[in-house]
Amino acid sequence: MTDTNQTAGQSFSAWMAAVQATIEQALSSFLPADACAPEELHQAMRYAALDGGKRVRPLLTFAAGALFAAEQEQLQRAAAAVEMIHAYSLVHDDMPCMDDDALRRGKPTVHVQFGQATALLAGDALQAQAFLVLSEGGGDAACKLAMVRLLAQASGSLGMCGGQAIDLASVGLRLTRGQLEQMHRLKTGALLRAAVLLGALAGKLLTAAEEQALDRYAAAVGLAFQVVDDILDATADSATLGKTAGKDAADNKPTYVSILGLETSADLAEQLRRDAHAALLPFGDKAQRLRELADLIVQRKA
């Protein structure tokens, strides 16, 4: 298997493709086989997690792991765990009781394909599987405990779930920019932050200075990701996005575009990209992949 920590002489696109292939294999191996009973539940879990998505969170995990020469097995487990949490959140977010969407990653959402009851259970099971995968394998016990705690915090009521709760309660309201930012730092940013710090912790326990620098980077890319998502929701079509375009406006949800407008939102995304680069200065050339991922997040078209 390709050493995904390798940077010298390897283009960003080649590195990214290698990580994406590695995480696809890792996810497939860490998920129950679809022929294993209960078959439909396991098929739904694999449908949700495999064969789709940009894998931004695993890419961040592997890029951060390169800072501290993290071992491949630990990176694969960390990246798979954070992607399983992300996949479970999408399964639940798409259900009729939440965002009620029929398209995700260019294919029918899990509840459309398998029914609502199976979709609910698939999301629950993916969340449990994430922590099982993260807790198993080798590695330093103190680092592993820190990783489990970090992912739990990022996923819960003071992280991703809390952000989604605020999002649901904000439909039809006109939030201030500060309120919108807080919502997205929880809903989107918390898990992106976890992806970065999990990769670093796969290598070593962090010093306060290292964690602070990575926190600044993750805060910038996490917010930039959402700003660009809002821009694309307003400007791209469903075929390009792989999900229903224009849904935020149709559902009367507050977004950066609705509050700031397209031009100011684009300027904000660019400023956040520069902030992410600045946060990585203490790491020098070892942070090149993280810098490139910040560029990718801001400059993506889908």
Secondary structure, DSSP 8 states (H G I E B T S, - for coil): ---TT--TT--HHHHHHHHHHHHHHHHHHHS--TTSSSHHHHHHHHHHHSS-S--HHHHHHHHHHGGGT--HHHHHHHHHHHHHHHHHHHHHHTSTTTT--SEETTEE-HHHHH-HHHHHHHHHHHHHHHHHHHHSSSS-HHHHHHHHHHHHHHHSTTTHHHHHHHHHHTTT----HHHHHHHHIIIIIHHHHHHHHHHHHTT----HHHHHHHHHHHHHHHHHHHHHHHHHHHHS-HHHHTS-TTHHHHTT---HHHHH-HHHHHHHHHHHHHHHHHHTGGGGGGGHHHHHHHHHHHH---
